[in-house]
């Protein structure tokens, strides 16, 4: 197995990876192996940032390019578990070829596990963003409901004022109701989508962190095409969507927001707020 790993990774790259694993992690106590072993904290944006930092660190030494498919994943996980459970000083004393096998498997399996963990944390973060947006809409609808009720009561009182001609009463009541605008005309879900689009700073920060994960998809996959379009816009660093840029379909529910004629609103989900 050591020979297979050396052939797949290359001796110089393997030596560099092992030296990297034993070296001290900046801004942390102990080695990078011990840092990678650290369990994630409670659910928070900081926890996801730490997970993504570990993914970036492992990718910086090329772990994501290691072709270890010749070794069954269950075996890789078994050797990785030995490093996970053993003290670092004991790992450093074992025979060299076994170190090569165990540490290489530990680094690769850890990257796989961290990637899975990042996706789970990203899903939770997405749910948090939706929950915050829904809470803001709930509060706004409560305030709007009060205004609607007040205007409706005024309009009813006006219509029942017998001292004025009926035509004057109808016109005055119509003016009172016109002040309500489109309040209540849109659905709750539509208002939540608009609230998410307006929360551009948090949404952008969430998506920007996920750029450290290499997504792939089949042609025609709507979600993947949308992700690619968003990533391309980030590379352009534009304040608004270029006229020649072809946006992928986002569905009727989101189309009115993404296709907003106001450039500052149309690009809000794709760039951080100033």
TINUZA-807306 format. One record per residue: residue number from 0; y, x, z of N, C-alpha, C in turn; residue in three letters. Coordinates in steps of 0.2 Angstrom, whole numbers, plus 5000, padded with zeros to 4 digits. Each point is the difference from the previous one (the first is absolute). Layout:
// TINUZA-807306
[rec NUM; [Y; X; Z]; [Y; X; Z]; [Y; X; Z]; Ala]
...
END
This chain:
// TINUZA-807306
[rec 0; [4994; 5004; 5000]; [5006; 4996; 5000]; [5006; 5004; 5000]; Unk]
[rec 1; [5000; 5006; 5004]; [5006; 5004; 5000]; [5001; 5003; 4993]; Unk]
[rec 2; [4995; 5002; 4996]; [5000; 5002; 4993]; [5003; 4995; 4996]; Unk]
[rec 3; [4998; 4994; 5000]; [5002; 4994; 4996]; [5008; 4999; 5002]; Unk]
[rec 4; [5002; 5000; 5006]; [5007; 4999; 5002]; [5004; 5006; 4997]; Unk]
[rec 5; [4998; 5006; 5001]; [5004; 5006; 4997]; [5001; 4999; 4993]; Unk]
[rec 6; [4994; 4998; 4996]; [5001; 5000; 4993]; [5004; 4994; 4998]; Unk]
[rec 7; [5001; 4995; 5004]; [5004; 4994; 4998]; [5007; 5001; 5001]; Unk]
[rec 8; [5001; 5004; 5006]; [5007; 5001; 5002]; [5003; 5006; 4997]; Unk]
[rec 9; [4996; 5005; 5000]; [5002; 5007; 4999]; [5001; 5004; 5006]; Unk]
[rec 10; [4998; 5006; 5000]; [5000; 5004; 5007]; [5008; 5001; 5002]; Unk]
[rec 11; [5004; 5002; 4996]; [5007; 5001; 5002]; [5003; 4993; 5003]; Unk]
[rec 12; [4999; 4995; 4997]; [5003; 4993; 5002]; [4996; 4998; 5007]; Unk]
[rec 13; [4994; 5002; 5000]; [4996; 4998; 5006]; [5002; 5004; 5006]; Unk]
[rec 14; [5001; 5006; 4999]; [5003; 5005; 5005]; [5007; 4998; 5003]; Unk]
[rec 15; [5004; 4998; 4995]; [5007; 4998; 5002]; [4999; 4993; 5004]; Unk]
[rec 16; [4996; 4996; 4998]; [4999; 4993; 5003]; [4998; 5001; 5008]; Unk]
[rec 17; [4995; 5005; 5000]; [4997; 5001; 5007]; [5006; 5003; 5005]; Unk]
[rec 18; [5003; 5005; 4997]; [5006; 5003; 5003]; [5005; 4995; 5002]; Unk]
[rec 19; [5001; 4996; 4996]; [5005; 4995; 5001]; [4998; 4995; 5006]; Unk]
[rec 20; [4994; 4998; 5000]; [4997; 4996; 5005]; [5001; 5003; 5007]; Unk]
[rec 21; [4998; 5007; 5000]; [5001; 5003; 5007]; [5007; 5002; 5002]; Unk]
[rec 22; [5004; 5000; 4996]; [5007; 5002; 5001]; [5004; 4994; 5004]; Unk]
[rec 23; [5005; 5002; 5004]; [5004; 4996; 5004]; [5004; 4995; 4996]; Unk]
[rec 24; [5000; 4993; 5002]; [5004; 4995; 4996]; [5007; 5000; 5003]; Unk]
[rec 25; [5005; 5001; 4996]; [5007; 5000; 5002]; [5002; 4994; 5003]; Unk]
[rec 26; [5004; 5000; 5005]; [5002; 4994; 5004]; [4995; 4997; 5004]; Unk]
[rec 27; [4994; 5003; 5001]; [4994; 4997; 5004]; [4997; 5006; 5004]; Unk]
[rec 28; [4996; 4998; 5005]; [4997; 5005; 5004]; [4993; 5000; 4997]; Unk]
[rec 29; [4997; 5006; 4999]; [4993; 5001; 4998]; [5000; 5001; 4992]; Unk]
[rec 30; [4994; 5001; 4998]; [4999; 5001; 4993]; [5000; 4994; 4996]; Unk]
[rec 31; [5000; 5001; 4993]; [5000; 4994; 4996]; [4994; 4996; 5000]; Unk]
[rec 32; [4994; 5003; 5002]; [4994; 4996; 5001]; [5001; 4995; 5005]; Unk]
[rec 33; [5003; 5003; 5006]; [5001; 4996; 5006]; [5005; 4994; 4998]; Unk]
[rec 34; [5005; 5002; 4996]; [5005; 4995; 4998]; [4997; 4995; 4996]; Unk]
[rec 35; [4996; 5002; 4995]; [4996; 4995; 4996]; [4996; 4995; 5004]; Unk]
[rec 36; [4997; 5003; 5005]; [4996; 4996; 5005]; [5003; 4994; 5004]; Unk]
[rec 37; [5007; 5001; 5001]; [5004; 4996; 5004]; [4999; 4993; 4997]; Unk]
[rec 38; [4998; 4995; 5005]; [5000; 4993; 4998]; [5007; 4997; 4999]; Unk]
[rec 39; [5000; 4995; 4995]; [5007; 4997; 4999]; [5002; 4996; 5006]; Unk]
[rec 40; [5007; 5000; 5001]; [5002; 4996; 5005]; [5000; 4993; 4999]; Unk]
[rec 41; [5004; 4996; 5004]; [5000; 4993; 4999]; [5004; 4998; 4993]; Unk]
[rec 42; [4999; 4994; 4998]; [5003; 4998; 4993]; [5008; 5001; 5001]; Unk]
[rec 43; [5002; 5004; 4995]; [5008; 5001; 5000]; [5001; 5004; 4993]; Unk]
[rec 44; [5006; 4999; 4998]; [5002; 5004; 4994]; [4999; 5008; 5001]; Unk]
[rec 45; [5001; 5002; 5006]; [4999; 5007; 5002]; [4993; 5002; 4999]; Unk]
[rec 46; [4995; 4996; 5002]; [4993; 5001; 4999]; [4998; 5001; 4993]; Unk]
[rec 47; [5003; 4996; 4996]; [4998; 5000; 4993]; [5003; 5007; 4997]; Unk]
[rec 48; [5006; 5002; 5002]; [5003; 5006; 4998]; [4996; 5006; 5002]; Unk]
[rec 49; [4997; 5000; 5006]; [4996; 5005; 5002]; [4993; 5001; 4995]; Unk]
[rec 50; [4998; 4994; 4999]; [4994; 5000; 4995]; [5001; 5002; 4993]; Unk]
[rec 51; [5006; 4998; 4998]; [5002; 5003; 4993]; [5002; 5007; 5000]; Unk]
[rec 52; [5002; 5003; 5006]; [5001; 5007; 5000]; [4994; 5004; 5000]; Unk]
[rec 53; [4995; 4997; 5003]; [4993; 5004; 5000]; [4997; 5000; 4993]; Unk]
[rec 54; [5001; 4994; 4997]; [4998; 5000; 4993]; [5003; 5005; 4996]; Unk]
[rec 55; [5007; 5000; 5000]; [5004; 5005; 4996]; [4997; 5007; 5002]; Unk]
[rec 56; [4999; 5002; 5006]; [4998; 5006; 5002]; [4993; 5002; 4997]; Unk]
[rec 57; [4995; 4996; 5000]; [4994; 5001; 4997]; [5000; 5001; 4993]; Unk]
[rec 58; [5005; 4996; 4997]; [5000; 5000; 4992]; [5004; 5007; 4998]; Unk]
[rec 59; [5004; 5002; 5005]; [5004; 5007; 4999]; [4995; 5006; 4999]; Unk]
[rec 60; [4994; 4999; 5003]; [4995; 5006; 4999]; [4995; 4997; 4995]; Unk]
[rec 61; [5001; 4995; 4996]; [4995; 4998; 4995]; [4994; 4996; 5002]; Unk]
[rec 62; [5000; 4997; 5006]; [4993; 4997; 5002]; [4999; 4994; 4995]; Unk]
[rec 63; [5005; 4997; 4998]; [4999; 4994; 4995]; [4997; 5002; 4994]; Unk]
[rec 64; [5000; 5006; 4998]; [4997; 5002; 4993]; [4993; 5003; 5001]; Unk]
[rec 65; [4997; 5001; 5007]; [4994; 5003; 5001]; [4994; 4995; 4997]; Unk]
[rec 66; [4996; 5003; 4995]; [4995; 4996; 4997]; [4993; 5001; 5004]; Unk]
[rec 67; [4999; 4996; 5005]; [4995; 5001; 5005]; [4995; 4994; 4999]; Unk]
[rec 68; [5000; 4997; 4994]; [4995; 4995; 4999]; [4993; 5002; 5000]; Unk]
[rec 69; [4998; 5006; 4999]; [4993; 5002; 5000]; [4997; 5000; 5007]; Unk]
[rec 70; [5005; 4999; 5005]; [4997; 4999; 5007]; [5002; 4993; 5002]; Unk]
[rec 71; [4994; 4997; 5002]; [5001; 4993; 5002]; [5005; 4999; 5005]; Unk]
[rec 72; [5004; 4994; 5000]; [5005; 4999; 5004]; [4998; 4999; 5007]; Unk]
[rec 73; [4994; 4997; 5001]; [4997; 5000; 5007]; [4999; 5007; 5003]; Unk]
[rec 74; [4998; 5005; 4996]; [4999; 5006; 5003]; [5007; 5003; 5002]; Unk]
[rec 75; [5005; 4999; 4995]; [5007; 5003; 5002]; [5002; 4997; 5006]; Unk]
[rec 76; [4999; 4993; 5001]; [5002; 4997; 5006]; [4997; 5003; 5006]; Unk]
[rec 77; [4993; 5001; 5000]; [4997; 5003; 5005]; [5002; 5007; 5002]; Unk]
[rec 78; [5002; 5004; 4996]; [5002; 5007; 5001]; [5007; 4999; 5003]; Unk]
[rec 79; [5004; 4996; 4997]; [5007; 4998; 5003]; [5000; 4998; 5007]; Unk]
[rec 80; [4995; 4996; 5002]; [5000; 4997; 5006]; [4999; 5006; 5005]; Unk]
[rec 81; [4996; 5005; 4998]; [4999; 5006; 5005]; [5006; 5003; 5002]; Unk]
[rec 82; [5005; 5001; 4995]; [5006; 5003; 5001]; [5004; 4996; 5004]; Unk]
[rec 83; [5000; 4993; 4999]; [5004; 4995; 5004]; [4998; 5000; 5007]; Unk]
[rec 84; [4994; 5001; 5002]; [4997; 4999; 5007]; [5000; 5007; 5003]; Unk]
[rec 85; [5000; 5005; 4997]; [5000; 5007; 5003]; [5007; 5003; 5002]; Unk]
[rec 86; [5000; 5004; 5005]; [5006; 5003; 5001]; [5001; 5006; 4995]; Unk]
[rec 87; [5007; 5001; 4998]; [5001; 5005; 4995]; [4997; 5007; 5001]; Unk]
[rec 88; [5001; 5002; 5007]; [4997; 5006; 5001]; [4993; 5001; 4999]; Unk]
[rec 89; [4996; 4995; 5001]; [4993; 5000; 4998]; [4999; 5000; 4992]; Unk]
[rec 90; [5004; 4996; 4997]; [4999; 5001; 4992]; [5002; 5007; 4998]; Unk]
[rec 91; [5004; 5003; 5003]; [5002; 5007; 4997]; [4995; 5005; 5002]; Unk]
[rec 92; [4995; 4998; 5004]; [4995; 5005; 5002]; [4993; 4999; 4996]; Unk]
[rec 93; [5000; 4995; 4996]; [4993; 4999; 4997]; [5000; 5004; 4993]; Unk]
[rec 94; [4994; 5000; 4998]; [4999; 5005; 4994]; [5004; 4998; 4994]; Unk]
[rec 95; [5003; 5005; 4996]; [5005; 4999; 4995]; [4998; 4995; 4995]; Unk]
[rec 96; [4994; 5000; 4997]; [4998; 4995; 4995]; [5000; 4993; 5003]; Unk]
[rec 97; [4998; 4999; 5006]; [5001; 4993; 5003]; [5007; 4998; 5001]; Unk]
[rec 98; [5004; 5005; 5002]; [5007; 4998; 5000]; [5003; 4998; 4993]; Unk]
[rec 99; [4998; 5003; 4995]; [5003; 4998; 4993]; [4998; 4993; 4999]; Unk]
[rec 100; [4993; 4999; 5001]; [4998; 4993; 4999]; [5004; 4995; 5004]; Unk]
[rec 101; [5000; 5001; 5007]; [5003; 4995; 5004]; [5007; 4999; 4999]; Unk]
[rec 102; [5004; 5005; 5000]; [5007; 5000; 4999]; [5002; 4997; 4993]; Unk]
[rec 103; [4997; 5002; 4995]; [5001; 4997; 4994]; [4999; 4992; 5000]; Unk]
[rec 104; [4994; 4998; 5002]; [4998; 4993; 5001]; [5005; 4996; 5004]; Unk]
[rec 105; [5002; 5004; 5006]; [5005; 4997; 5004]; [5007; 4998; 4997]; Unk]
[rec 106; [5002; 5005; 4996]; [5007; 4999; 4997]; [4999; 4995; 4995]; Unk]
[rec 107; [4995; 5000; 4996]; [4999; 4994; 4994]; [4999; 4994; 5003]; Unk]
[rec 108; [4996; 4999; 5005]; [4998; 4993; 5003]; [5007; 4998; 5004]; Unk]
[rec 109; [5003; 5004; 5003]; [5006; 4998; 5004]; [5005; 4998; 4995]; Unk]
[rec 110; [5001; 5003; 4994]; [5005; 4997; 4995]; [4998; 4993; 4998]; Unk]
[rec 111; [4993; 4999; 4998]; [4998; 4993; 4998]; [5001; 4995; 5006]; Unk]
[rec 112; [4999; 5002; 5006]; [5001; 4995; 5006]; [5008; 4999; 5001]; Unk]
[rec 113; [5004; 5005; 4999]; [5007; 4999; 5001]; [5003; 4996; 4994]; Unk]
[rec 114; [4997; 5001; 4994]; [5002; 4995; 4995]; [4999; 4993; 5001]; Unk]
[rec 115; [4994; 4999; 5002]; [4998; 4993; 5002]; [5004; 4997; 5006]; Unk]
[rec 116; [5001; 5005; 5005]; [5005; 4998; 5005]; [5007; 4998; 4998]; Unk]
[rec 117; [5002; 5004; 4995]; [5007; 4999; 4998]; [5001; 4993; 4996]; Unk]
[rec 118; [4994; 4998; 4997]; [5000; 4994; 4996]; [5000; 4994; 5005]; Unk]
[rec 119; [4996; 5001; 5006]; [5000; 4995; 5005]; [5007; 4999; 5003]; Unk]
[rec 120; [5003; 5006; 5002]; [5006; 5000; 5003]; [5006; 4997; 4995]; Unk]
[rec 121; [4999; 5001; 4994]; [5005; 4998; 4995]; [4999; 4992; 5000]; Unk]
[rec 122; [4994; 4998; 5000]; [4999; 4992; 5000]; [5003; 4997; 5006]; Unk]
[rec 123; [5000; 5003; 5006]; [5003; 4998; 5006]; [5007; 5000; 4999]; Unk]
[rec 124; [5003; 5005; 4998]; [5007; 5001; 4999]; [5003; 4995; 4995]; Unk]
[rec 125; [4996; 4998; 4995]; [5002; 4995; 4995]; [5000; 4993; 5004]; Unk]
[rec 126; [4995; 4999; 5004]; [5000; 4994; 5004]; [5006; 4999; 5005]; Unk]
[rec 127; [5002; 5006; 5002]; [5006; 5000; 5005]; [5006; 4998; 4996]; Unk]
[rec 128; [5001; 5003; 4994]; [5006; 4999; 4996]; [5000; 4992; 4998]; Unk]
[rec 129; [4995; 4997; 4998]; [4999; 4993; 4999]; [5002; 4996; 5006]; Unk]
[rec 130; [4997; 5002; 5006]; [5002; 4997; 5006]; [5007; 5000; 5002]; Unk]
[rec 131; [5003; 5006; 4999]; [5008; 5000; 5002]; [5004; 4996; 4995]; Unk]
[rec 132; [4998; 5000; 4993]; [5003; 4996; 4996]; [5000; 4992; 5001]; Unk]
[rec 133; [4993; 4998; 5002]; [4999; 4993; 5002]; [5004; 4998; 5006]; Unk]
[rec 134; [5001; 5005; 5005]; [5004; 4998; 5006]; [5007; 4999; 4998]; Unk]
[rec 135; [5003; 5005; 4996]; [5007; 4999; 4998]; [5001; 4993; 4996]; Unk]
[rec 136; [4995; 4999; 4996]; [5001; 4993; 4996]; [5000; 4994; 5005]; Unk]
[rec 137; [4995; 5001; 5005]; [4999; 4994; 5005]; [5007; 4999; 5004]; Unk]
[rec 138; [5003; 5006; 5002]; [5006; 5000; 5004]; [5006; 4997; 4995]; Unk]
[rec 139; [5000; 5002; 4994]; [5005; 4997; 4995]; [4999; 4993; 4999]; Unk]
[rec 140; [4994; 4998; 4999]; [4999; 4993; 4999]; [5001; 4996; 5006]; Unk]
[rec 141; [5000; 5002; 5006]; [5001; 4997; 5006]; [5008; 4998; 5000]; Unk]
[rec 142; [5004; 5006; 4998]; [5007; 4999; 5000]; [5002; 4995; 4995]; Unk]
[rec 143; [4997; 5001; 4994]; [5001; 4996; 4994]; [4999; 4992; 5002]; Unk]
[rec 144; [4994; 4999; 5003]; [4999; 4993; 5002]; [5005; 4997; 5004]; Unk]
[rec 145; [5003; 5004; 5005]; [5005; 4997; 5004]; [5006; 4998; 4996]; Unk]
[rec 146; [5002; 5005; 4995]; [5006; 4998; 4996]; [4998; 4994; 4995]; Unk]
[rec 147; [4994; 5000; 4998]; [4999; 4994; 4995]; [5000; 4993; 5004]; Unk]
[rec 148; [4998; 5000; 5007]; [5000; 4994; 5004]; [5007; 4998; 5001]; Unk]
[rec 149; [5004; 5005; 5002]; [5007; 4999; 5001]; [5004; 4997; 4994]; Unk]
[rec 150; [4999; 5002; 4994]; [5003; 4998; 4994]; [4997; 4993; 4999]; Unk]
[rec 151; [4994; 4999; 5001]; [4997; 4993; 4998]; [5003; 4995; 5005]; Unk]
[rec 152; [5000; 5002; 5006]; [5003; 4995; 5005]; [5008; 4998; 4998]; Unk]
[rec 153; [5003; 5006; 4998]; [5007; 4998; 4998]; [5000; 4996; 4994]; Unk]
[rec 154; [4996; 5001; 4995]; [5000; 4996; 4994]; [4998; 4993; 5002]; Unk]
[rec 155; [4995; 4999; 5004]; [4998; 4993; 5002]; [5006; 4996; 5004]; Unk]
[rec 156; [5003; 5004; 5004]; [5006; 4997; 5004]; [5006; 4998; 4995]; Unk]
[rec 157; [5001; 5004; 4995]; [5005; 4999; 4995]; [4998; 4993; 4996]; Unk]
[rec 158; [4993; 5000; 4998]; [4998; 4994; 4996]; [5001; 4993; 5004]; Unk]
[rec 159; [5000; 5001; 5007]; [5000; 4994; 5004]; [5007; 4999; 5003]; Unk]
[rec 160; [5005; 5003; 4997]; [5007; 4999; 5002]; [5002; 4994; 4996]; Unk]
[rec 161; [5001; 4994; 5003]; [5002; 4994; 4997]; [5007; 5000; 4998]; Unk]
[rec 162; [5004; 5005; 5003]; [5008; 4999; 4999]; [5001; 5003; 4993]; Unk]
[rec 163; [4996; 5004; 4997]; [5001; 5003; 4993]; [4997; 4996; 4995]; Unk]
[rec 164; [5002; 5000; 4994]; [4997; 4997; 4994]; [4993; 5004; 4999]; Unk]
[rec 165; [4995; 4996; 4997]; [4994; 5003; 4999]; [5000; 5006; 4995]; Unk]
[rec 166; [5004; 5000; 4995]; [5000; 5005; 4996]; [5003; 5007; 5003]; Unk]
[rec 167; [5005; 4999; 5004]; [5002; 5006; 5004]; [4995; 5003; 5005]; Unk]
[rec 168; [4996; 4995; 5003]; [4995; 5002; 5004]; [4994; 5004; 4997]; Unk]
[rec 169; [4998; 4998; 4994]; [4995; 5003; 4996]; [5002; 5007; 4998]; Unk]
[rec 170; [5007; 5000; 4997]; [5002; 5007; 4998]; [5001; 5005; 5006]; Unk]
[rec 171; [5002; 4997; 5006]; [5000; 5005; 5005]; [4994; 5002; 5003]; Unk]
[rec 172; [4995; 4996; 5000]; [4993; 5001; 5002]; [4997; 5005; 4995]; Unk]
[rec 173; [5001; 4999; 4994]; [4997; 5005; 4995]; [5003; 5007; 5001]; Unk]
[rec 174; [5006; 5000; 5001]; [5003; 5007; 5002]; [4997; 5003; 5006]; Unk]
[rec 175; [4999; 4996; 5005]; [4997; 5003; 5006]; [4993; 5003; 4998]; Unk]
[rec 176; [4996; 4996; 4996]; [4993; 5002; 4999]; [5000; 5006; 4995]; Unk]
[rec 177; [5006; 5000; 4995]; [5000; 5006; 4996]; [5001; 5007; 5003]; Unk]
[rec 178; [5003; 5000; 5006]; [5001; 5006; 5004]; [4993; 5003; 5002]; Unk]
[rec 179; [4995; 4996; 5000]; [4993; 5003; 5002]; [4997; 5004; 4994]; Unk]
[rec 180; [5003; 5000; 4994]; [4997; 5004; 4995]; [4993; 4999; 4998]; Unk]
[rec 181; [4996; 5006; 5000]; [4993; 4999; 4998]; [4996; 5001; 5007]; Unk]
[rec 182; [5003; 4999; 5006]; [4996; 5000; 5006]; [4994; 4996; 5000]; Unk]
[rec 183; [4994; 5003; 5001]; [4994; 4996; 5000]; [4997; 4999; 4993]; Unk]
[rec 184; [5003; 5002; 4995]; [4998; 4999; 4993]; [4994; 5005; 4999]; Unk]
[rec 185; [5000; 5006; 5002]; [4994; 5004; 4999]; [4995; 5000; 5005]; Unk]
[rec 186; [4994; 5002; 4999]; [4994; 5000; 5004]; [5001; 5005; 5005]; Unk]
[rec 187; [4996; 5000; 5006]; [5000; 5005; 5005]; [4997; 5007; 4997]; Unk]
[rec 188; [4995; 4999; 4996]; [4997; 5006; 4997]; [5005; 5004; 4995]; Unk]
[rec 189; [5004; 4996; 4997]; [5005; 5003; 4995]; [5005; 5003; 5004]; Unk]
[rec 190; [5002; 4997; 5006]; [5005; 5004; 5004]; [4998; 5006; 5004]; Unk]
[rec 191; [4993; 5000; 5001]; [4997; 5006; 5003]; [5000; 5006; 4995]; Unk]
[rec 192; [4998; 4998; 4994]; [5001; 5005; 4994]; [5007; 5003; 4999]; Unk]
[rec 193; [5005; 4996; 5001]; [5007; 5002; 4999]; [5002; 5004; 5006]; Unk]
[rec 194; [4997; 4999; 5006]; [5002; 5004; 5006]; [4996; 5006; 4999]; Unk]
[rec 195; [4994; 5001; 4998]; [4997; 5006; 4999]; [5004; 5005; 4995]; Unk]
[rec 196; [5003; 4996; 4994]; [5003; 5004; 4995]; [5007; 5003; 5003]; Unk]
[rec 197; [5003; 4996; 5005]; [5006; 5002; 5003]; [4999; 5006; 5006]; Unk]
[rec 198; [4994; 5000; 5002]; [4998; 5005; 5005]; [4998; 5007; 4996]; Unk]
[rec 199; [5004; 5002; 4996]; [4998; 5006; 4995]; [4999; 5006; 5004]; Unk]
[rec 200; [5003; 5001; 5005]; [5000; 5007; 5004]; [4993; 5000; 5003]; Unk]
[rec 201; [4997; 4995; 5003]; [4993; 5001; 5003]; [4995; 5000; 4995]; Unk]
[rec 202; [5001; 4995; 4995]; [4995; 5000; 4994]; [4999; 5006; 4997]; Unk]
[rec 203; [5006; 5003; 4998]; [5000; 5007; 4996]; [4997; 5005; 5004]; Unk]
[rec 204; [5002; 5000; 5007]; [4996; 5006; 5004]; [4993; 4999; 5000]; Unk]
[rec 205; [4998; 4994; 5001]; [4992; 4998; 5000]; [4997; 5003; 4993]; Unk]
[rec 206; [5003; 4998; 4995]; [4997; 5001; 4993]; [5000; 5008; 4999]; Unk]
[rec 207; [5006; 5003; 5002]; [5001; 5007; 4999]; [4995; 5004; 5003]; Unk]
[rec 208; [4997; 4998; 5006]; [4995; 5004; 5004]; [4994; 4999; 4996]; Unk]
[rec 209; [4998; 4995; 4997]; [4994; 4999; 4996]; [4999; 5004; 4994]; Unk]
[rec 210; [5006; 5004; 4998]; [4999; 5004; 4994]; [4996; 5006; 5001]; Unk]
[rec 211; [4999; 5002; 5006]; [4995; 5005; 5002]; [4993; 4999; 4998]; Unk]
[rec 212; [4998; 4993; 4999]; [4994; 4998; 4999]; [4999; 4999; 4992]; Unk]
[rec 213; [4995; 5003; 4997]; [5000; 5000; 4993]; [4996; 4993; 4998]; Unk]
[rec 214; [5003; 4995; 4998]; [4997; 4994; 4998]; [4998; 5000; 4992]; Unk]
[rec 215; [4995; 4997; 4999]; [4998; 4999; 4993]; [4998; 4993; 4998]; Unk]
[rec 216; [5000; 4998; 4994]; [4998; 4993; 4998]; [4998; 5000; 4993]; Unk]
[rec 217; [4998; 4994; 4998]; [4998; 4999; 4993]; [5006; 4997; 4996]; Unk]
[rec 218; [5001; 5001; 4994]; [5005; 4997; 4996]; [5000; 4993; 5000]; Unk]
[rec 219; [5006; 4997; 5001]; [5001; 4993; 5001]; [4999; 4997; 5007]; Unk]
[rec 220; [4999; 5005; 5005]; [5000; 4998; 5007]; [5007; 4999; 5002]; Unk]
[rec 221; [5002; 4994; 5002]; [5007; 4999; 5001]; [5003; 5004; 5006]; Unk]
[rec 222; [4996; 5000; 5006]; [5002; 5004; 5005]; [5001; 5007; 4999]; Unk]
[rec 223; [4996; 5003; 4996]; [5000; 5007; 4998]; [5006; 5002; 4996]; Unk]
[rec 224; [5001; 4995; 4995]; [5005; 5001; 4995]; [5007; 4999; 5004]; Unk]
[rec 225; [5001; 4996; 5004]; [5006; 4999; 5004]; [5001; 5007; 5004]; Unk]
[rec 226; [4995; 5002; 5003]; [5000; 5007; 5004]; [5003; 5005; 4996]; Unk]
[rec 227; [4997; 5001; 4994]; [5002; 5005; 4995]; [5007; 4999; 4998]; Unk]
[rec 228; [5002; 4994; 4999]; [5007; 4999; 4998]; [5005; 5002; 5006]; Unk]
[rec 229; [4998; 4998; 5006]; [5004; 5002; 5006]; [5001; 5007; 5000]; Unk]
[rec 230; [4994; 5004; 5000]; [5000; 5007; 5000]; [5004; 5003; 4995]; Unk]
[rec 231; [5000; 4998; 4994]; [5004; 5002; 4995]; [5008; 4999; 5001]; Unk]
[rec 232; [5001; 4995; 5003]; [5007; 4998; 5002]; [5003; 5005; 5005]; Unk]
[rec 233; [4995; 5002; 5005]; [5002; 5005; 5005]; [5002; 5007; 4997]; Unk]
[rec 234; [4996; 5001; 4995]; [5001; 5007; 4996]; [5006; 5000; 4996]; Unk]
[rec 235; [5003; 4994; 4998]; [5006; 5000; 4996]; [5006; 5000; 5005]; Unk]
[rec 236; [4999; 4998; 5006]; [5005; 5000; 5005]; [5006; 4996; 4998]; Unk]
[rec 237; [4999; 4995; 4996]; [5006; 4996; 4998]; [5002; 4995; 5005]; Unk]
[rec 238; [5007; 4998; 4999]; [5003; 4995; 5004]; [4998; 4993; 4998]; Unk]
[rec 239; [4998; 4999; 4994]; [4998; 4994; 4997]; [4994; 5001; 4995]; Unk]
[rec 240; [4997; 4995; 4998]; [4994; 5000; 4996]; [5003; 5001; 4993]; Unk]
[rec 241; [4998; 5006; 4996]; [5002; 5001; 4993]; [4999; 4994; 4996]; Unk]
[rec 242; [5004; 4999; 4995]; [5000; 4995; 4995]; [4993; 5000; 4996]; Unk]
[rec 243; [4998; 5007; 4998]; [4994; 5000; 4996]; [4994; 5001; 5004]; Unk]
[rec 244; [5000; 4999; 5007]; [4994; 5001; 5004]; [4996; 4993; 5000]; Unk]
[rec 245; [4994; 5001; 4999]; [4996; 4994; 4999]; [4996; 4998; 5007]; Unk]
[rec 246; [5003; 4995; 5003]; [4997; 4998; 5006]; [4993; 4996; 4999]; Unk]
[rec 247; [4995; 5002; 5004]; [4994; 4996; 4999]; [5000; 4993; 5003]; Unk]
[rec 248; [4996; 4995; 4998]; [5001; 4994; 5003]; [4999; 4999; 5007]; Unk]
[rec 249; [5003; 4996; 5004]; [5000; 5000; 5007]; [4998; 4993; 5002]; Unk]
[rec 250; [4999; 4995; 4995]; [4998; 4993; 5002]; [5006; 4996; 5001]; Unk]
[rec 251; [5000; 4994; 4999]; [5005; 4995; 5001]; [5004; 5000; 5006]; Unk]
[rec 252; [4996; 5001; 5006]; [5003; 5000; 5007]; [5005; 5005; 5001]; Unk]
[rec 253; [4999; 5006; 4997]; [5004; 5006; 5001]; [5005; 5001; 4994]; Unk]
[rec 254; [4999; 4997; 4995]; [5004; 5001; 4994]; [5007; 4999; 5000]; Unk]
[rec 255; [5002; 4995; 5004]; [5007; 4999; 5001]; [5004; 5005; 5004]; Unk]
[rec 256; [4996; 5003; 5004]; [5003; 5006; 5004]; [5000; 5006; 4996]; Unk]
[rec 257; [4995; 5002; 4997]; [4999; 5006; 4997]; [5005; 5000; 4993]; Unk]
[rec 258; [5001; 4994; 4997]; [5004; 5000; 4994]; [5007; 4997; 5002]; Unk]
[rec 259; [5002; 5001; 5006]; [5007; 4998; 5002]; [5005; 5004; 4996]; Unk]
[rec 260; [5005; 4996; 4998]; [5005; 5003; 4995]; [5004; 5005; 5004]; Unk]
[rec 261; [5001; 4999; 5007]; [5004; 5005; 5004]; [4996; 5006; 5001]; Unk]
[rec 262; [5002; 5006; 4997]; [4996; 5006; 5000]; [4999; 5002; 5008]; Unk]
[rec 263; [5005; 4999; 5004]; [4999; 5002; 5007]; [4994; 4996; 5003]; Unk]
[rec 264; [4999; 4994; 4998]; [4994; 4996; 5003]; [4994; 5002; 4996]; Unk]
[rec 265; [5000; 5001; 4994]; [4994; 5000; 4996]; [4997; 5007; 5002]; Unk]
[rec 266; [5003; 5005; 5002]; [4997; 5007; 5001]; [4999; 5001; 5008]; Unk]
[rec 267; [5002; 4995; 5004]; [5000; 5001; 5007]; [4993; 5002; 5002]; Unk]
[rec 268; [4995; 4997; 4998]; [4993; 5002; 5003]; [4998; 5007; 4997]; Unk]
[rec 269; [5003; 5002; 4995]; [4998; 5007; 4997]; [5004; 5006; 5003]; Unk]
[rec 270; [5005; 4999; 5004]; [5004; 5005; 5002]; [5002; 4999; 5007]; Unk]
[rec 271; [5002; 5005; 5004]; [5002; 4999; 5007]; [5007; 4997; 5000]; Unk]
[rec 272; [5002; 4997; 5005]; [5006; 4997; 5001]; [5005; 5006; 5001]; Unk]
[rec 273; [5007; 4999; 4998]; [5004; 5006; 5001]; [5002; 5000; 5008]; Unk]
END
